[in-house]
Amino acid sequence: MGVEAMEQRKRIHPNKFTMWVAIASITMMFAGLTSAYIVKRSQPSWTSFEMPVIFWYSTGVMLLSSLAIHFSLRAFRERNRVKYRQLITLTAILGLVFVVLQWIGFKQIWATGIQFSGAGGGQFLYIIAGLHGLHVIGGVIALIILFFKAYSTRFRNYNPVPVEVMSTYWHFVDLLWIYLMVFFMLLQ
Amino acid sequence: MSQEVNLHEHAGAMTTHEVHHDEHHGHHHKETFITKYVFSQDHKMIAKQFLITGIVWAIIGGLFSVLFRLQLGFPNETFPWLENILGKWAAGGKIHPEFYYALTTMHGTVLVFFVLTAGLSGTFSNFLIPLQVGARDMASPFMNMLSYWFFFVASIVMISSLFVQTGPASGGWTVYPPLSALGDASEGSKIGMDLWLIAMALFVVNSLLGSLNYISTILNMRTKGMSMTRMPLTIWALFFTAVLGVLSFPVLLSGFILLLFDRHAGTSFYLSDIFLASTQKALPNEGGSAILYQHLFWFLGHPEVYIIILPTMGLVSDVMSANARKPIFGYMAMVGSMFAIAVLAFLVWAHHMFVTGLNPFLGAFFVLLTLLIAVPSAIKVFNWITTLWRGNLRFTPGMLFSIGFVSLFISGGLTGIFLGNSTLDIHLHDTYFVIAHFHIVMGVSAFFGMFAGLYHWFPKMYGRYMNNTMAYIHFWITLVGAYLIFWPMHYQGLAGVPRRYLDFSGWTSFNQFDGLNRFISIVTMMVFAVQLLFVFNFFYSIFKGRKVRTQNPWGATTLEWTTPINPGHGNWEGEIPEVHRWAYDYGKDGRDFIPQTEPISASESPESKH
């Protein structure tokens, strides 16, 4: 097994690699949806919508959470467990705040009369941003698992791979939201 | 020609390996029935779970085709026994038209996704990737187990849709809206359609979890010395398959999500200007585009046919090389052409949509790109033929099915050149010509490749051989039967006979095929019966087959044959062997074969350029 381990060290960790492939896969899903948006824009009776102001706040929260997980990973690598725990908790809370803000944003747009009926871009917004929100919730669940592992007294684990994978995923959902934000702004 | 002869021939070449026997394997942790057979994380057991679930699905999907062939072959007769089995769907012994469409829809869905995607990739990726690249298991055994159980739940949901009162989905396996989006439009678009979508969403998750694992195992878990260009072609093929799946299935899922919203939330992604005759109502939906769904569907749908055929191309290459006792011809050309096919797979989807009102100018590009696929496909075919050329052929069942695969792939591939032309497609689309084309080139050939793989690797899976006599009967009747069923359909298609029709007796121009239809239906039943013989052989051999007594019964070079006859979880007892050469050193320097694990000796002739 010694030789195997040595061989392995030269390459990227399989779990990290798996995360990158998964990111490619999720990207394809959103590429499919946003290209459907572009195709449908040229159809008759298309209506555009105003992005609610609250989405700017949620974008800010998302960026902050990305910073938080960045520093929590650094703290983990420095074996600063207290700081790591605080920052990972902060990331999870910011993630939840993001989801809540998105929900409020949805309700605001819904109230302006942009609903599922009709043929506007609003229907896409609910689905695309909703699916993104689901990916954030998935991330929050993973963060909660990491959180409990960090407080477990039975196991003390210094393996950075799970935290690194988590951080990659979190930055990805952050970037994905910024892409969607820009996309909706440009193609209103 | 029989296995016994081969065993003696190659006994001399087996000196480099001691023969290990069962029982002993590296890992001795306690295994209960549940962890060993049900929630197993061993890639070999998961492969067998995929395989057996796939076999069950294949029987169900095949039976559907027998039932609708009964209708097509004998439209004027009644079969009272059908009512006993199918109840109201065959009241009076005749298949109900709604149910006929459900049968064709489910036949397509089951065979394309549940058998030839999950049953094929699931089985061979799981079984062969760790064994042939030299890994103890997949990158994530847990995710791998999860992948199977998503498939299992998807299967349960899909099966349950057969038993709901309004019947399963019946709008064709492509479930085009608006038919599939409107519950009032047909019986099959009611709850059956929802179950279909849920099952397919679960299926997509299964496929993604599996493919992620296959890719990262192949790229990251190879043993020492196993460079990418030393990998057997099977692994390359499974790699490209997984990449196609990871990049195309999510797009299908997004298409399905939009369809679900159109069905239940009142959105208009695919719906526009519809007046429903069944309810005498005009729908409020406007601005939707049914073509949008087709783009999203076929962006997966086309890669999907390569997801089906690529694994079998890999399996066939390895089975053929081992049984021709010759290196595979043009290894790098094989890899390159698979890569070309994988890239082109994403650029040709609109050739399924030539007659949907697609811009003809755009169509011209898709014609060009579609016809380009002929180039890598032809390279592969020539390489298989040159591998056989002057080989020392052993006609094992696996080898016969491999040769049958090449024959079918050529026959079916040639008609693809007809269909890839947007002008010819105006006449040929939605006719039996299309049915004949894709059944031969991807349906039956993929089955042949899968059978080749099963007969060849069955000894590794279960430590026993399958019965050869039954295998030969299975091969010849299936090969002749497949041609007898699908060859005449080309003529029907050229005459304009449309697919999916229930009864042709109303059309004078299609009446001339009544006898032919009857003939096709009878052959279908015979071929189906022979598949049941295969299933019997499979299960009988698991328990009663002749035992494998040597570690490397086919005299093959690849790593899986260096494991114990019945490998435990972890595959190798000691260290994982190191690899020193490519996988195709057959007939080199006067030796029958040299395993990948043997170091290159000083006196050896230089490694052949591949």
Chai-1 contact restraints between the chains, C-beta under 6 A:
chainA,res_idxA,chainB,res_idxB,connection_type,confidence,min_distance_angstrom,max_distance_angstrom,comment,restraint_id
A,V3,B,K224,contact,1.0,0.0,6.0,A-B,restraint_1
A,E7,B,K224,contact,1.0,0.0,6.0,A-B,restraint_2
A,R11,B,N220,contact,1.0,0.0,6.0,A-B,restraint_3
A,P14,B,A139,contact,1.0,0.0,6.0,A-B,restraint_4
A,P14,B,S216,contact,1.0,0.0,6.0,A-B,restraint_5
A,P14,B,N220,contact,1.0,0.0,6.0,A-B,restraint_6
A,F17,B,S216,contact,1.0,0.0,6.0,A-B,restraint_7
A,F17,B,N220,contact,1.0,0.0,6.0,A-B,restraint_8
A,T18,B,A139,contact,1.0,0.0,6.0,A-B,restraint_9
A,T18,B,L212,contact,1.0,0.0,6.0,A-B,restraint_10
A,T18,B,S216,contact,1.0,0.0,6.0,A-B,restraint_11
A,V21,B,L212,contact,1.0,0.0,6.0,A-B,restraint_12
A,V21,B,I215,contact,1.0,0.0,6.0,A-B,restraint_13
A,V21,B,V246,contact,1.0,0.0,6.0,A-B,restraint_14
A,A22,B,L212,contact,1.0,0.0,6.0,A-B,restraint_15
A,S25,B,L208,contact,1.0,0.0,6.0,A-B,restraint_16
A,S25,B,V246,contact,1.0,0.0,6.0,A-B,restraint_17
A,S25,B,P250,contact,1.0,0.0,6.0,A-B,restraint_18
A,M28,B,L247,contact,1.0,0.0,6.0,A-B,restraint_19
A,M28,B,P250,contact,1.0,0.0,6.0,A-B,restraint_20
A,M28,B,V251,contact,1.0,0.0,6.0,A-B,restraint_21
A,M29,B,P250,contact,1.0,0.0,6.0,A-B,restraint_22
A,M29,B,S254,contact,1.0,0.0,6.0,A-B,restraint_23
A,G32,B,V251,contact,1.0,0.0,6.0,A-B,restraint_24
A,G32,B,S254,contact,1.0,0.0,6.0,A-B,restraint_25
A,G32,B,L296,contact,1.0,0.0,6.0,A-B,restraint_26
A,L33,B,S254,contact,1.0,0.0,6.0,A-B,restraint_27
A,A36,B,L292,contact,1.0,0.0,6.0,A-B,restraint_28
A,V39,B,L292,contact,1.0,0.0,6.0,A-B,restraint_29
A,Q43,B,G287,contact,1.0,0.0,6.0,A-B,restraint_30
A,Q43,B,S289,contact,1.0,0.0,6.0,A-B,restraint_31
A,P44,B,G287,contact,1.0,0.0,6.0,A-B,restraint_32
A,S45,B,E286,contact,1.0,0.0,6.0,A-B,restraint_33
A,S45,B,G287,contact,1.0,0.0,6.0,A-B,restraint_34
A,F116,B,A265,contact,1.0,0.0,6.0,A-B,restraint_35
A,F116,B,G266,contact,1.0,0.0,6.0,A-B,restraint_36
A,F116,B,T267,contact,1.0,0.0,6.0,A-B,restraint_37
A,S117,B,G266,contact,1.0,0.0,6.0,A-B,restraint_38
A,A119,B,S268,contact,1.0,0.0,6.0,A-B,restraint_39
A,A119,B,E286,contact,1.0,0.0,6.0,A-B,restraint_40
A,A119,B,G287,contact,1.0,0.0,6.0,A-B,restraint_41
A,Q123,B,T267,contact,1.0,0.0,6.0,A-B,restraint_42
